[in-house]
Amino acid sequence: METKELPSRDTMIDAFLHRDDAFEGVFVTAVVTTGIFCRPTCSARKPKPQNVEFYATPRDALVAGYRPCRRCRPLRPAGTTPGWLAPLLEAVEDDPTRRWRDVDLRERGLEPTRVRRWFQSHHGMTFHAYSRARRLGEAIGHIQEGRQVSRTAYEAGYESLSGFNEALKQLAGRTPASVEDARVVTVTRLTTPLGQMIAGAADGKVVLLEFADRRALPTQFGRLSKALDAVFVPGTDELLDKLATQLEAYFSGNRRSFDLPIETSGTPFQEKVWAALRKISPGTVCSYSDVAAAIGRPTATRAVARANGDNRIAILIPCHRVIGADGSLTGYGGGLWRKKRLLEVEGLSALEDGKYPLGEAHRQGELL
């Protein structure tokens, strides 16, 4: 089995020291002095960096003679909801309007501190912040259905209309009147072998899929909010569940394409580029100039590269299949190491000189 290329050691050291959850599933850390390997996010005291080795998978660490950590349990699939928490998540989904208190958690046999830490690690917010956001998301839906704002506020558990208005403004940056026509984008985190991704869906279409550590992610949220006139609420739905299932099959080698509806919301030029990207077959690559020629703009190579970088739906719109005219890997918002790994998932490896084979379509100046 071919060894998967890891991020640079400096990148992994930094992620390891800061317990960066974006690297869950990307590598495991093995401590030479203890013989134990952990997740990047393990809460155990950090050893000196010089005493740490990195492996792409738990299997590699086991083969090297390391034992799994009993605290972070690296053999358990990353992102799996632990059994002790699953009933609570089900209860939140069954009644998103419920107001939760620490005493409610203790009555369920849950320690609030433990619950808070899990939610901060997996959703970037506490459990109470998450449940408030779900409650407000439900309220937005009721307002859009025409229900009175005052009635919605009280049903959502708010004792005053002003308190509801302020909470809504903090979550969505809007007043009740301005959310009536806004689109609701349901946002969740998905764990993949290349790290966590942020996925968003609206009206039965995928509108966002980005790696959580991408620097441009806040910018993408801003652009998407403006393009869709949208508000973002945490949660999941049937489409996001299907996306998670298809991504899992893709990374395991059991799926090469996706059949999920998407919405891109770009400029006419961007839409042409993104449509062309979706025609690039898995396991093949083409150059930016190939894409430019395919959309009838042969001199717009740089503009094509910018549109590639503006793609908000990674993997489903395969901008990772576009490389330099000389066969070298070039720019990718998720990092070149991820671009290389995605091509490997699709069965494409670099040649001996480190370049990638631009196929017959490239030589003929055609995309397909």
TORNU-425569 format. One record per residue: x negated, y negated, z of N, C-alpha, C in turn. Coordinates in steps of 0.2 Angstrom, whole numbers, plus 5000, padded with zeros to 4 digits. Layout:
residues N
XYZXYZXYZ
...
This chain:
residues 368
499650065000500050005000499649945000
499749894996499349834995499449785001
498949765004498949715010499249655007
499749625011500049565010499549505012
499449455008499049395010499349355015
499049335021499249295026499149225025
499449185029499249115029498549105031
498249045030497549035033497549045040
496949065043496849075050497049015054
496848955051496948895055497748885055
498048895050498848885050499148935055
498848995056499149045060498949035068
498349005069498148985075498548935078
498748885074499148825076499848845077
500148895073500748925074500848965081
500248995082500249045088500248995094
499748945094499748905100500348865101
500748845096501348805097501948855097
501848915097502448965097502948945092
502748935086503148905080503548965077
504248955079504749015077504749015069
504548965065504548975058504149035055
503649055059503249105057503449175060
504049185063504349245065504349285058
504049345059504149395053503549385048
503149335049502649315044501949355046
501849355053501249395056501349405063
500949455065500949465073500249445075
500249435082499549415084499349475089
498749495088498449545092497849525096
497849535103497349515107496849565109
496249545107495649595107495549615114
495649575119495449585126495949625130
496549625127497049665131497349725127
497249725120497449785116498149775114
498449715115499249715114499349665108
499849675105500049635099500749605101
500849535098501449505100501749465094
502349445095502649395090502249325091
502349285086502049215086502349175092
502949195094503349155099503249185106
502849235107502849265113502749215119
503049215124503049165130502449185134
502149235133501549255138500949205137
500549205142500049155142499549165136
499349115133498949115127498249135128
497949185125497249195125496849145121
496149145122495749105118495849125111
495849075106495949095099495449145096
494749135099494249185096494449255098
494849265103495049335105495649365101
495949325096496549345093496449365086
496749425084496749445077497449435074
497549435068498149425065498349485060
498949505060499149565055499849545052
499949565046500549545042501149585045
501049645048501649675050501449715057
501949735061501849775067501549835065
501649865059501349935057500649925057
500449865054499649855053499349855060
499649815064499349815071499349875075
499849925074499849985077499350035074
499250025067498750065064498050045067
497949985068497349955071497249975078
497650005081497550035088497849985094
498249935092498549895097499249915099
499449895105500049915108500549855108
501249875107501749815107501849785113
501949725114502049685120502749705122
502749715129503449725132503849665133
503549605133503949545134504349525128
503949515122504249495116504549545111
504349615113504549665109504549655101
503849655099503749645091504049695087
504249755089504449805085505149795083
505549755087506249745086506249695080
506749705075506749665069506849585071
506449545068506449475070507149445069
507349405073507949375072508649415074
508449475076509049515078509349485085
510049485085510349455091510349515096
510049495102509949545107510649575109
510649635111511349665114511649625119
511249595124511549565130511849495128
511649475122511949405120512549415115
512549475111513049475106513849465108
514049495114514749475116514849405117
514349365119514449295120514549255113
514149275108514249245102514849265099
515149325100515749345097516349305101
516249295107516749255111516749175108
516149155106516149085104516549085097
516449135093516749135086517449145087
517649185092518349205093518749135095
518449095099518749035101518248975101
518148945095517648895095517848835099
518448825101518648765105518548775112
518348825114518248835122517648795124
517748765130517148735133516848775138
516248785137515848835141515448805147
515448835153515048805158514548865161
514048845165513548895167513948945171
514448925175514848975179515149035174
515349005168515649055164515149105161
514549085160514049135158513849175164
513749155170513649195176514149255177
514749235175515349275176515249335171
514949325166514849375161514149415162
513849395167513249425169512649405165
512649335163512149305159511849255163
511149245163510849195166510749135162
511049075163511049015159510348995156
509849005160509148985158508949035152
509149095153508949145148509349125141
509949115142510349095136510149035133
509948985137509748925134509048935130
508648965133507948985129508049015122
508549065122508649095116508949055111
509449015113509748965108509248915106
508848885110508248835108507848865103
507648935104507148965100507448975093
508148995093508449025086508848965083
509048915087509448865083509248795085
508748785088508448725090508848675094
509348705098509748675103509948725108
510148695114510448735119511048765117
511248815122511948845120512448795121
512448755126513048705127513048665121
512448635118512448595113512748635106
512548695106512848735100513548745101
513848755107514548765107514948705106
514648645109514948585107514948565100
514448585096514448575089514948615086
515048675088515548725085516248695086
516348665092516948645094517148585090
516648535089516748485084516848495077
516448555075516548575068517348595067
517548635072518248655071518748595071
518548545075518948485075518948445069
518448445066518348415059518848445054
518848515054519248555050520048535051
520248525058520948505059521048435057
520648395057520748325055520848325047
520448365044520448365037521148395035
521448435039522048475038522648425039
522548365041523048315042523248305050
522948345054523148345061522948275064
523348245069523248185072522548185076
522248135076521548135079521648145086
522148105089522148115097522348185099
522748215095522948285097522348325096
521948315091521348355089520848345095
520748285097520248275103520448315109
521048305111521248345117521248415116
521448445110521348515109520648535109
520148495107519448515108519148505114
519548485119519348485126519148415129
519248365125519048295127519548265130
519348225136519848195140520048125138
519648105133519848035130519648035123
520047995119519847985112519247955111
519047905115518347875114517747925115
517847965120517348025121517248065115
517848085112517848125106517548085100
517748025099517447985094516647975095
516447965101515747965102515348025100
515648085102515348145101515348165094
515848145090515848155083515348115079
515248055082514748005079514048035080
513948065086513248095087513148155082
513648195081513548255077513548245070
514048205068514048195060513948125058
513748075063513648005061514247975058
514847995059515447975056516047965062
516447925060517047915064517647965061
518147975065518648025063518948005056
519047945055519347925049518947935043
518247935044517747945038517648015037
517848065041517748135040518348165037
518848135036519448165033519348195026
518948155022518748175015518048205014
517748215020517048235020517048315019
516548335016516448415015516048435021
516248495023515948525029515448575027
514848565028514248615027514148655033
514248715033514148765038513348785037
512948775043512248785043512048835048
511648885046511348935050510648945049
510348985053509649005052509649075050
509149095045509049165043508349185044
508249235047507549265048507349305042
506749295039506549335033505849355035
505549395031504849415032504349365031
504549305028504149245026504349195031
504649205036504849155041505549135041
505749095046506449075046506649025040
507249035038507548985033508148955035
508348895033508948865034509448865028
510048895030510448905024511148865026
511448835020512048805021512548825016
513148825017513748835013514248785014
514548775008515148725008515648755003
516348755005516848775000516648834996
516348884999516248954996515648954991
515148904992514548904988513948884992
513448914990512748904994512548834991
512348794996512148724994511448714997
511148755001510548745004510248815006
509548815004509148875007508448855007
508148835012507548805013507148845019
506448845018506048865024506048815029
506148845035506248795041505748745042
505148765041504548725042504348685036
504748675031504548635026504648565028
504148525026504148455029504648415025
504848435019505348395016506048405018
506148455023506848475025507248425027
507048375032507448315034507748275028
507248265023507448225017507948265013
507848335012508348375009509048365012
509048365019509748355022510048295020
509648245020509848175019510148165012
509748195007510048195000510648234999
510648295002511248335002511848305005
511748265011512348235014512648185009
512148145006512348095002512748114995
512448174992512648194986513348234987
513448264993514148294994514548254999
514348205001514748165006514948215012
514448245015514548305019514348285026
514648325030514448335037514148405039
513648415043513448475044513548505051
513848565052514048595058513648665058
513448685064513148755065513748805065
513548865062513948925062513848965057
514249015055514149055049514849075046
514849105040515449125037515249185033
515749205029515749265025515149255020
515149195016514649185011513949185014
513849155020513149155023512949225025
513449265027513349335029513049375023
513449365017513249395011512549375009
512349315010511749285008511149325012
511349325019510849365023510749435021
511249465019511249535017510849545010
510949495006510649504999509849485000
509749435004509049415005508649475009
508949515013508649575016508549625011
508949635006508849685001508349664996
508349594995507749564990507149584993
507049565000506349575003506149645004
506649685004506449755005506349794998
506449754993506349784986506949814983
507549804986508149844984508549794980
508349734979508749684975508349644971
508449624965508049584961508349514959
509049514960509349454958509949444963
510249384963510749364967511449354963
512049364966512649354963513049314967
512749264970513149214975513249154971
513849124972514049054969513549004973
513348954969512948904971513148834969
512948784972513148714970512448674971
512248644965511548614965511648534967
512048504964512148424965511548384964
511348394958510748354956510848304950
510348264948510448224942510548264936
510748244930510848284924510148314922
509548284923508948314922508748364926
508848354933508748414938509148474936
509848454935510248514933510048554928
509748524922509448564917508848604919
508448574923507848614925508048674929
508448654934508648714939509048764935
509448754930509748804926509248844922
508748814920508248844916507848894921
507748874927507348914932507748974933
508348974933508749034934508749084929
508449064923508449114917507749144917
507349124922506649164922506749224926
506549284922506749354925506249364931
506449404936506049424941505449464939
504849454942504249484940503949454934
504149394932503849354927503749284929
503249254926503149184927503049144921
503149074921503049034915502748964918
502548924914502248864916502748804916
502548754919503048694919503148664912
502648674908502748644901503248694897
503248754899503748804896504448784898
504548764904505248744906505348674903
504948634902505048564898505248584891
504948624888505048644881505748674881
505948714886506548754886507148704886
507048644890507648604890507648544885
507148554880507148504875506748444877
506348444882505948384884505248404885
504848424879504248454879503648404882
503848344883503348294886503448274893
503948314896504248294903503948344908
503348364907503048414912503048394919
502848334920502748304927503448294930
503948274926504648264928504948334930
504748384926504948454928504648474934
504048464936503748484942504048444948
504248384947504648344952505248384954
505648394948506248434949506248494953
505648534951505548594954505448584962
505048534964504948514971505648494974
506148464970506748444973507248494974
507048554972507548614972507748624979
508348624981508648634988508848704989
508848754984509048824985508448864983
508048874988507448924986507648994985
507249024981507349094979507949114975
508549084976509049094972508949054966
508648994966508448954960507648964961
507349014957506749034958506148984955
506048934959505548884957504848914958
504848964962504149004964503949034957
504349044952504149084946503749034941
503748974943503348924939502648904941
502148914937501448904939501148864934
500448854935500048814930499948844923
499848794919499748824912499148874911
498648864916498148914916498248974920
498848984922498949044926498849044933
498648984936498548974943499148954947
499148974953499748944957499648874959
500248834958500248764960500848754964
500848694967501348664971501948704973
502048714979502648754982502848724989
503448694990503648664996503548715002
503648775001503548825007502848845008
502348825004501648845004501448894999
500848884996500648924991500649004993
500449015000500449085002501149115001
501649075003502349105002502549114994
502249074990502449074983502049144981
501449154983501149214981501549284984
501749274990502149334993502749344989
503149294987503749304983503649334977
503049314973502949354967502749424968
502449434974502249504975502849544977
503349514980503949554982504349574975
504249534970504549544964504049584959
503549614962503149654958502549624954
502449564955501949524951501349514955
500749534953500149524956499649484952
499149444955498649404952498149454948
497849434943497349464939496749464943
496149494941495549494944495249424945
495449374941495149304942495649264946
496149294949496549254953497149224949
497149234943497649194939498249244938
498849214936499349264934499549264927
499749324925499849334917500449294915
500349244911500949214907501049254901
501649274901501849324896501949304889
502249344885502349334878502749264877
503249254881503649194881503249134881
502749134885502349074886501949064879
501649114876501249104870501749084865
502349104865502749084859503149014861
502948984867503248924868503948924870
504148984872504948994874504949014881
505548994884505649014891505849084892
506249114888506449184888506149224883
